[in-house]
Amino acid sequence: MNNADAIAPAFSPLADTQRVRLIFCLIGACVMATVLTAFAGATLQDPDTWWHVKVGLDVLANGTFPTADTYSYTFAGQPWIAKEWLGQVLLALAFSAGGWNGVAALIIGTICLAVFLLGWFLSAELKPILAVALAFAAAFLISPIYTTRPHIFTLPIIVVWTAMLFRAAQDEKAPSLWLLALVVLWANLHATFTLSFIIAAFAGLDLLARVGLSKPALLAKWVVFGLLCPLVSLLNPYGVKAILATLTVAYGNEAVPLILEWRPFNAQEELLQEAVMLLALFGLLTSRLRIGWAKALFVIFTLHVYLSHLRFIYLFFLLVPLVVAVEVGRQYPALSASAWLAERRDGLERFLAGRFYTLCGAVAVLVIGAVSILGSTYQVAPSPKTSANGALAFARDHHLSGNVMNSYNFGGTLIFHGIKTYIDGRTDQLFLNGFTKADEATGHSDGKPLLEAQLKKYAIGWALLTADDTRIPFFTELGWKRAYADDYAVIYLPGA
């Protein structure tokens, strides 16, 4: 009796196809974990990482949620809420458990969960190997947003939310009320929870496009669900303030045009993403694929938001495949999951199905091994471009005191180390009313008088600047002395 015969009696088509799907998705997530672990330090490059961890640590230590700024001296006491408190607490717990390695492991694990879920939902409509390949490609395309910030925790949520709502619309069913729990979780993790309302509205439009007004009871259930979304999102420590804080950014404030992630798409800098979008457009124009007007509007919306603000790259590359996969499967049967189900499992798939538990155990061992490596032998740390470790050590050793004027990228590390900032990454709520524009203007060619005025207005005692800060020549011209310098940071002190 050969191996195939030995496996055949235990072969259950329905159960084994699910196992094959699961194994393919796990393999995709493991490959992603391997790649991300090799570049784990890259997830700690964002200057905001520092203050997100610090806010989480403070929430845990104090047992309260901040309502006023205590981290800067320029806006001290002004209204400020930690609207992403749960994401910040998760980062703080990871930091407390494993330092920066623990933080990186948490971020990598969350990304891999999103890849797994994306592959799982896509494989319900498309052949598993194609679904996992698409999931991996999408994850690679959105890699610019892989930073240690609370938005990462929303990636698995937005995948589940979008997939389940559009599936309900496709099946002409009411959305499950348990999905509202995702809105509550999302509202406490990150400010983008208002996107849940918009996605639900597009899924509702897709249902309307399918049934028209022929099922008023069903449409009524969708309307009620849509109204419940913003209502349950109020289940956070700040209630409606969280939504209002989000809207101040959504409609743009003075800081938005000055921050890289909020800038519009630049084809010269995003060559791969442009190529993929053009290829997708070419395929759409030359194929027979029809997705309906509601889904077409959704594609246009996600593309518009991405082209307007780089940070929303994931809306297009993650969600569009989820939404159009069912149409691809139906109109191109050779690519569909149903065609794959009708096929006789090939040797590889039978091998995977027959050794399901062994392979799951191997995956678990690999995950534990990766965590062990990341937690011990392979040490990661935030970028020296944001940490200013040498400069801050110099400041401590020389007992520098007084208000510090810092470059934007050093705001996070100052908060983390308990030094009140001049400016930092919380520009969604603070450093407005002309402050951020004035700070940016001090670095222009004619900015020296404005810089001098700011130094006097805020009684600046010392300056911590990035090595490429355009204001550095002005400090010299104003009589300030360079007290410290390395490849990443410089410190200036007032002249005698």
QUIURSUL-V138509 format. One line per field, one symbol per residue. ss: DSSP state (H for helix, E for strand, C for the rest). phi: phi as a letter, one per 20 degrees, with the letter a starting at -180 (. if undefined). psi: psi as a letter, one per 40 degrees, with the letter a starting at -180 (. if undefined). A space follows every 10 residues. Layout:
ss->???
phi->???
psi->???
This chain:
ss->CCHHHHHHCC CCHHHHHHHH HHHHHHHHHH HHHHHHHHCH HHHHCCCHHH HHHHHHHHHH HHCCCCCECC CECCCCCCEC CCCCHHHHHH HHHHHHHHHH HHHHHHHHHH HHHHHHHHHH HHCCCECHHH HHHHHHHHHH HCHHHCCCCH HHHHHHHHHH HHHHHHHHHH CCCCCCCCHH HHHHHHHHHC HHHHHHHHHH HHHHHHHHHH HCCCCHHHHH HHHHHHHHHH HHCCCCCCCH HHHHHHHHHH CCCCCHHHCH HHCCCCCCCC HHHHHHHHHH HHHHHHCCCC CHHHHHHHHH HHHHHHHHCH HHHHHHHHHH HHHHHHHHHH HCHHHEHHHH HHCCCCHHHH HHHHCHHHHH HHHHHHHHHH HHHHHCCCCC CCCHHHHCHH HHHHHHHCCC CCEEEECHHH HHHHHHCCCC ECCCCCCCCC CCCCHHHHHH HCCCCCCHHH HHHHHHHCCE EEEEEECCCC CHHHHHHCCC EEEEECCCEE EEECCC
phi->.effffegfe edgfffffff gffgfffgff ffffffffcg fffdefffgg ffffffffff femcdfcbfc dcefcgnfgb cefdgfffff ffffffebmf ffffffffff fffffgffff ffffdcggff ffffffffff feggefcebg fffeffffff gfffffffff elcfffffff fffffffeea ffffffffff fffffffgfe dmdfcfffff ffffgfffgf ffffebfdlf ffffffffeg encfegfedg feffgcffdd ffffffffff fffffddefc dnffffffff fffffffebg fegffffeef gffegfffff ecgfeeffff ffefgfgfff ffffdgffff ffffffffff ffffecfdec bgfffdelgf fffffffdlf cnfdedfgfd fffffgemdf eebbfeffcd ldlnffffff ffeffdefff ffffffgdlf eacdcffdff eggffffenf dfebbcfcbc cdcfff
psi->hiddddddde hhdddddddd dddddddddd ddddddddfd ddefehdedd dddddddddd ddeihieihe eiddfheihh igefdddddd dddddddead dddddddddd dddddddddd ddeddihddd dddddddddd deddegigid ddeedddddd dddddddddd efiiihdddd dddddddedi eededddddd dddddddddd ebeegddddd dddddddddd ddeegieebd dddddddddd ehadddeehd eeiihhddeg dddddddddd dddddeiehh eidddddddd ddddddddhd efdddddddd dddedddddd egddeidddd deihhidddd dddefddddd dddddddddd ddddecdhhi iiheeedfdd dddddddefh iihhhiidee ddddddefhh idiaefeddi fafedddddd deeidfeddd dddddddefh dihhiidehe eddddddeei hhdihaedii hiiii.
